[in-house]
Every structure is written in C-alpha cells, then in structure tokens.
Amino acid sequence: MGTDEDAPEADRPRREPGSPILEALLENARNRQHLGRRLDGAGERPGTAFLGDLVRHGPALESLRREPLDRREIEERLDVSRATSHRLTQWLDEQGLVEKAEGRFRLTGRGEAVADEVLRFEATVATVTRLGPLLDVICEDHQEFVVEPFVDATVTVAEPTDPYQPIERFVALVDDSETFRGFNTSHMAPLVLGRFHERLFDGTDSEVIYLPGLVEKLFETYPDRAMAAIESGHLALRTRDDLPYGLALFDDRVGIGGYDERTGQMQVFVDTDSPIAREWAERVYASVRADSDPIDADRFGQFEG
C-alpha cells in the first residue's frame, strides 16, 4: 500500500495530528507486533494463571473503579456471598491492588491502572468477536484496521437464508446520505442494482476509488449516465492499482465491507457513527486517495468501446 509521500505534492493530504485518542490508538496498533519482544526484554512475563485471576476479578475491579465500596456494597454489586467477597478483596489486597480505609475498599494507583487494562482487554476481545466475520475476510489487511472505535458498531453478515443483508444495509445508508465517499476492491454494489447507481449518479455528491478494471466495467454498463454524472459534478471517480478492503463514508456513519474474493459479493458490512471511527476512516481515505488517479472527461475515451 502506497504512502502519502509517494503521491504528487498537490494531492497529499495535510498531515495534521489527529485527536489524542486516535493518536494513542494508532500508536498502540503500531506497537502491538513488537509487544512480545518488549515483554521478553523487560524480564519475567506474568504467568497465565495470574492473568486469568485478573480477568476473574474484573467485575470487582470495575465496581471499585467507579467508587470505594464497603463489604456489604461489594456483595450487593457483585451479587456474591460474604465469604466470596472476602476472598475477592483478600486476593486484591495481596496483589497490592486495593487498600482499606474507613471501612471501605478502594483501588490503589496500581489497582486503577490494572482495572483499566482488564476492562480494555474485555472490550477488545468482545469487539474482535463481534467483528470476527469482517476480520476473517480482510485477514491480510486488518493490521491497518483499528478495532477499538468499532466497539458498538452494527455488524451485518450474509446468511444462507439472506445472502444480501450486508449490501441491503449498505444501500440503505447510501439512501439516507447526501454525500458519499469510498473505495473498494469490488463494485460498491452489484452493477445490476440500479437503485444504488441511481443514487451514485444523481442522488448524492460522490467520490469513489476503484481498481481500474472496475471503472472500465462501470463505464461499459452505464456509459452515458456515468459520463453525465462526472460532467455534472455529482460523481468523481479515481483509480488505484491496489486497495485493502471496502471503506464507505456517509454523512453520519462510516462503514467497512469485506468481500468474497471469488465472487466479489459482500460478505459482511460493519458501520458506526463513532467520532473516533470517523476520524480514523477520514485518515485512511485521505491516504488512499493521495495515491490514486482521477478519471475525468479527458480520460473517459480510454474506457469507451
């Protein structure tokens, strides 16, 4: 995948820093592949039994992260017996994660940091599980996909009884949007789906980045309407020789599509209105766009006949 530095200077996006949250997520993603070596270099790694105990104590850590609690409140919050609450707090105390003051248990500084990481781990695993169908499809490229902003995303998967659910979800979002930008390894929607292409040519202000062969097929199927849309300014087409997956930016949501390499059919579509996901998607789109070529009226002739 090309970089912004490879693009013509006029097409390079401004490289302004993102929000602190996005920058932290991106830095974390860049560092993940090196974490194992860094842990090995730091000395003894935590044992799996200890890590498992931390996860098992996650509900207690989460409750105490909100506020200090006395023993009765812990029992009520976690719905456990007095004996169980005693075992929980004893283990947390032995690990230096809680301390007792004025009859209440509260997290130590170490405990707060551990609680945050346990909650982050649980959220990441839950999100990856929900996004599994997408990650499986975009496998080789998901290193560039930041999981965290999609924690509450809508995940639509093709089912044997309804194989068109993802594309129907995608088209419904196009219908509700006045603008549309995206890139894709396949056609955004099947060429025979007139409803989508009516929106693409006439109903939205759109910019689409396709592989060159896909642009050729689009012009073969809709020669007059595609050219009219470009000339009117409703549609801007660009081409790129390599694309990682499908990305769509609507007015209020962003979406990622995964496709069957053999059939080109959308297998899963994930969309969200998360501001951090939007910021991430804008950055990815700008990077891909900077390394793409525009298709205008002067170049239209190469796709005719």
C-alpha positions as CSV (number, residue, x, y, z in Angstrom):
1,M,0.0,0.0,0.0
2,G,1.5,3.3,-1.0
3,T,2.2,6.2,1.3
4,D,1.2,9.8,1.3
5,E,4.9,10.7,0.5
6,D,4.6,8.7,-2.8
7,A,1.7,10.9,-4.0
8,P,2.1,14.1,-6.1
9,E,2.6,17.0,-3.8
10,A,-0.7,18.7,-4.8
11,D,-2.7,15.6,-3.8
12,R,-1.0,15.0,-0.5
13,P,-3.4,15.4,2.5
14,R,-2.4,17.7,5.3
15,R,-0.6,15.7,7.9
16,E,-2.1,17.3,10.9
17,P,-2.1,15.3,14.2
18,G,-5.4,13.5,15.0
19,S,-7.2,13.7,18.3
20,P,-5.2,12.4,21.3
21,I,-7.5,9.4,21.5
22,L,-6.9,8.5,17.8
23,E,-3.2,9.1,18.0
24,A,-3.0,6.8,21.1
25,L,-5.0,4.1,19.3
26,L,-2.8,4.3,16.2
27,E,0.4,4.2,18.2
28,N,-0.9,1.2,20.1
29,A,-1.7,-0.6,16.9
30,R,1.8,0.1,15.5
31,N,3.4,-1.2,18.6
32,R,1.3,-4.4,19.0
33,Q,3.5,-6.5,16.8
34,H,6.6,-5.7,19.0
35,L,5.0,-6.2,22.4
36,G,6.1,-9.8,22.8
37,R,9.7,-8.9,22.2
38,R,9.4,-5.9,24.5
39,L,7.9,-8.1,27.3
40,D,10.7,-10.6,26.9
41,G,13.3,-7.9,27.2
42,A,11.7,-6.5,30.3
43,G,12.2,-9.7,32.4
44,E,9.8,-12.3,33.6
45,R,6.4,-12.2,31.9
46,P,3.2,-12.6,34.0
47,G,2.0,-16.1,34.3
48,T,-1.2,-17.2,32.6
49,A,-2.7,-18.2,36.0
50,F,-2.1,-14.7,37.3
51,L,-3.6,-13.1,34.2
52,G,-6.6,-15.4,34.4
53,D,-7.1,-14.4,38.0
54,L,-7.1,-10.7,37.0
55,V,-9.8,-11.4,34.4
56,R,-11.9,-13.3,37.0
57,H,-11.6,-10.4,39.4
58,G,-12.6,-8.0,36.6
59,P,-16.1,-7.3,37.9
60,A,-14.7,-6.4,41.3
61,L,-12.1,-4.2,39.8
62,E,-14.7,-2.5,37.6
63,S,-17.0,-1.8,40.6
64,L,-14.2,-0.4,42.7
65,R,-13.0,1.7,39.7
66,R,-16.2,3.6,40.0
67,E,-16.1,4.3,43.7
68,P,-14.8,2.9,47.0
69,L,-17.2,0.3,48.5
70,D,-17.7,-1.4,51.8
71,R,-18.1,-5.2,52.1
72,R,-21.9,-5.1,52.0
73,E,-21.9,-2.9,48.9
74,I,-19.5,-5.3,47.2
75,E,-21.7,-8.2,47.9
76,E,-24.8,-6.3,46.5
77,R,-23.0,-5.0,43.4
78,L,-21.5,-8.4,42.5
79,D,-24.4,-10.5,43.9
80,V,-22.0,-12.7,45.9
81,S,-21.8,-14.1,49.4
82,R,-19.9,-12.5,52.3
83,A,-17.4,-15.4,52.1
84,T,-16.9,-14.8,48.3
85,S,-16.4,-11.0,48.8
86,H,-13.8,-11.7,51.5
87,R,-11.9,-14.0,49.1
88,L,-12.1,-11.3,46.3
89,T,-10.9,-8.4,48.5
90,Q,-8.2,-10.6,50.1
91,W,-6.7,-11.6,46.8
92,L,-6.8,-8.0,45.5
93,D,-5.2,-6.8,48.7
94,E,-2.4,-9.4,48.4
95,Q,-1.6,-8.2,44.9
96,G,-1.5,-4.6,46.1
97,L,-4.5,-3.6,44.0
98,V,-6.8,-2.4,46.9
99,E,-6.5,-0.8,50.3
100,K,-9.0,-0.4,53.1
101,A,-9.7,3.0,54.6
102,E,-12.6,3.9,56.9
103,G,-14.3,0.6,56.3
104,R,-14.2,0.9,52.5
105,F,-12.1,-0.8,49.9
106,R,-10.6,1.4,47.2
107,L,-8.2,0.8,44.4
108,T,-4.6,1.8,44.8
109,G,-2.9,3.6,41.9
110,R,-1.7,0.3,40.7
111,G,-5.2,-1.1,41.0
112,E,-6.7,1.6,38.9
113,A,-4.2,1.1,36.1
114,V,-4.8,-2.7,36.2
115,A,-8.6,-2.2,36.3
116,D,-8.4,0.0,33.2
117,E,-6.4,-2.6,31.3
118,V,-8.6,-5.5,32.3
119,L,-11.7,-3.6,31.1
120,R,-9.8,-2.6,27.9
121,F,-8.9,-6.3,27.3
122,E,-12.5,-7.4,27.8
123,A,-13.8,-4.7,25.5
124,T,-11.3,-5.6,22.8
125,V,-12.0,-9.3,22.9
126,A,-15.7,-8.7,22.8
127,T,-15.3,-6.3,19.8
128,V,-13.0,-8.7,17.9
129,T,-15.5,-11.5,18.5
130,R,-18.3,-9.3,17.0
131,L,-16.1,-8.2,14.1
132,G,-14.8,-11.7,13.5
133,P,-16.6,-12.1,10.2
134,L,-15.0,-8.9,8.9
135,L,-11.5,-9.6,10.2
136,D,-11.7,-13.1,8.7
137,V,-12.5,-11.6,5.3
138,I,-9.9,-8.8,5.3
139,C,-7.3,-11.0,7.0
140,E,-4.1,-9.8,5.4
141,D,-5.0,-6.1,5.8
142,H,-6.6,-6.0,9.3
143,Q,-3.3,-4.9,10.8
144,E,-4.2,-1.4,9.4
145,F,-7.7,-1.7,10.9
146,V,-8.2,-0.1,14.4
147,V,-10.6,-2.3,16.3
148,E,-11.4,-0.1,19.3
149,P,-13.6,2.6,17.6
150,F,-16.0,-0.1,16.4
151,V,-16.9,-1.4,19.8
152,D,-20.6,-0.6,19.3
153,A,-20.7,-1.0,15.5
154,T,-23.6,-2.6,13.7
155,V,-22.4,-5.9,12.1
156,T,-24.4,-7.2,9.2
157,V,-23.4,-10.6,7.9
158,A,-24.5,-12.6,4.8
159,E,-26.6,-15.6,5.9
160,P,-27.5,-18.6,3.8
161,T,-31.2,-17.6,4.2
162,D,-30.5,-13.9,3.3
163,P,-27.1,-13.5,1.5
164,Y,-27.9,-9.9,0.6
165,Q,-28.2,-8.5,4.1
166,P,-24.9,-6.6,4.0
167,I,-25.5,-4.9,0.7
168,E,-29.0,-4.0,1.7
169,R,-27.6,-2.4,4.8
170,F,-25.0,-0.5,2.8
171,V,-27.6,0.7,0.2
172,A,-29.9,1.9,3.0
173,L,-27.2,4.1,4.4
174,V,-26.5,5.5,0.9
175,D,-30.2,6.3,0.6
176,D,-30.0,8.3,3.8
177,S,-26.9,10.2,2.9
178,E,-26.4,13.3,0.7
179,T,-22.7,12.7,0.3
180,F,-20.7,9.5,-0.2
181,R,-17.0,8.7,-0.5
182,G,-15.4,5.3,-0.6
183,F,-13.0,2.8,-2.0
184,N,-13.5,-0.8,-2.7
185,T,-11.9,-4.0,-4.0
186,S,-15.1,-4.8,-5.8
187,H,-18.1,-2.8,-7.1
188,M,-19.7,-1.0,-4.2
189,A,-22.9,-2.8,-5.2
190,P,-23.7,-5.2,-8.0
191,L,-23.8,-3.4,-11.3
192,V,-27.3,-4.7,-11.9
193,L,-28.5,-3.0,-8.7
194,G,-30.0,0.1,-10.3
195,R,-31.2,1.7,-7.0
196,F,-27.6,2.2,-5.8
197,H,-26.3,3.5,-9.1
198,E,-29.2,6.0,-9.4
199,R,-28.0,7.4,-6.1
200,L,-24.4,7.3,-7.1
201,F,-25.1,9.1,-10.4
202,D,-27.8,11.5,-9.4
203,G,-28.7,11.4,-5.7
204,T,-25.5,12.1,-3.9
205,D,-22.3,14.0,-4.3
206,S,-20.0,11.0,-4.5
207,E,-16.3,10.2,-4.9
208,V,-15.3,6.6,-5.4
209,I,-11.9,5.0,-5.8
210,Y,-12.0,1.7,-7.7
211,L,-9.5,-0.7,-9.3
212,P,-9.0,0.3,-13.0
213,G,-10.9,-2.8,-14.2
214,L,-13.9,-1.9,-12.1
215,V,-14.1,1.5,-13.6
216,E,-14.0,0.0,-17.0
217,K,-16.9,-2.3,-16.1
218,L,-18.8,0.6,-14.7
219,F,-18.5,2.6,-17.9
220,E,-19.4,-0.4,-20.0
221,T,-22.6,-0.9,-18.0
222,Y,-23.6,2.8,-17.7
223,P,-21.6,4.7,-20.3
224,D,-23.9,7.7,-20.7
225,R,-25.1,8.0,-17.1
226,A,-21.6,7.7,-15.7
227,M,-20.2,10.3,-18.0
228,A,-23.1,12.7,-17.3
229,A,-22.6,12.2,-13.6
230,I,-18.9,13.1,-13.9
231,E,-19.5,16.1,-16.1
232,S,-22.3,17.4,-13.8
233,G,-20.0,17.1,-10.8
234,H,-22.2,14.6,-9.0
235,L,-19.6,11.9,-9.3
236,A,-15.8,11.9,-9.0
237,L,-14.1,8.6,-10.0
238,R,-10.5,7.7,-9.1
239,T,-8.5,4.6,-9.7
240,R,-5.8,2.8,-7.7
241,D,-4.0,-0.4,-8.6
242,D,-4.3,-1.9,-5.1
243,L,-6.9,-1.5,-2.4
244,P,-7.1,-3.2,1.1
245,Y,-10.8,-3.6,1.6
246,G,-14.0,-1.6,1.2
247,L,-14.4,1.7,3.1
248,A,-17.5,3.9,3.0
249,L,-18.0,7.4,4.4
250,F,-21.6,8.6,4.6
251,D,-22.9,11.8,6.1
252,D,-23.2,10.5,9.7
253,R,-21.6,7.0,9.6
254,V,-18.6,5.1,8.3
255,G,-18.6,1.5,7.2
256,I,-16.1,-1.3,6.3
257,G,-17.0,-4.0,3.8
258,G,-15.5,-7.4,3.4
259,Y,-15.9,-9.3,0.1
260,D,-15.6,-12.9,-1.2
261,E,-12.5,-12.8,-3.4
262,R,-14.0,-15.4,-5.7
263,T,-17.5,-14.0,-6.3
264,G,-16.9,-10.3,-5.4
265,Q,-20.1,-10.5,-3.2
266,M,-20.2,-8.5,0.0
267,Q,-20.0,-11.0,2.9
268,V,-20.0,-8.5,5.9
269,F,-20.6,-4.8,6.4
270,V,-19.7,-3.1,9.7
271,D,-20.8,0.5,10.3
272,T,-20.8,3.0,13.2
273,D,-21.3,6.7,14.0
274,S,-18.4,6.8,16.4
275,P,-16.4,10.1,16.1
276,I,-13.1,8.2,16.6
277,A,-14.0,5.7,13.9
278,R,-14.9,8.7,11.6
279,E,-11.5,10.3,12.3
280,W,-9.7,7.0,11.6
281,A,-11.7,6.5,8.3
282,E,-11.0,10.0,7.1
283,R,-7.3,9.5,7.6
284,V,-7.3,6.2,5.8
285,Y,-9.4,7.5,2.9
286,A,-7.1,10.6,2.6
287,S,-4.0,8.3,2.4
288,V,-5.6,6.0,-0.2
289,R,-6.9,9.0,-2.2
290,A,-3.5,10.6,-2.3
291,D,-2.1,7.6,-4.1
292,S,-4.9,7.4,-6.7
293,D,-5.5,8.9,-10.1
294,P,-8.6,10.9,-11.2
295,I,-10.9,9.8,-14.1
296,D,-12.2,12.9,-15.9
297,A,-13.7,13.6,-19.3
298,D,-10.3,13.6,-20.9
299,R,-9.6,10.1,-19.8
300,F,-13.2,8.8,-20.5
301,G,-12.3,7.8,-24.0
302,Q,-9.9,5.0,-22.9
303,F,-12.9,3.2,-21.4
304,E,-15.2,3.5,-24.5
305,G,-15.7,0.7,-26.9
